[in-house]
Amino acid sequence: MNHNGDSAVGPKTAAAAISIAGVFSLHQYAPEHLLFGSTIATAVILFLLQVLALLTYNIIIYPNFLSPLRHLPSPPVSVYNMIDILAIF
């Protein structure tokens, strides 16, 4: 744990650990279900699927459907506002 009391393990580290644990248990108990017959390929594909699911949740699902801030009013976004924002950079 860090000084804030939060866990030091990030979501990608957890996804990698879950992928590796899942692949080794799959290799042990059902090797015929490995993707492409490879333990490493299966681990990489499972990891990428978990990261994709995490990104989908963080970018689409949580802000639009689950966030308590979704009903707060916000300024309208128009093409002209975006051009002004891009002109700053």
Number of C-alpha atoms within 10 A of each C-alpha: 8 8 7 7 7 9 9 11 10 9 12 14 12 13 18 18 14 16 21 19 13 15 25 18 12 16 17 9 10 11 15 10 13 17 15 10 12 13 16 15 14 22 22 15 13 20 21 16 14 19 16 12 11 16 12 12 15 12 10 12 13 13 13 14 12 11 10 10 10 12 9 6 7 7 5 6 8 8 8 9 11 10 10 10 10 9 8 6 5
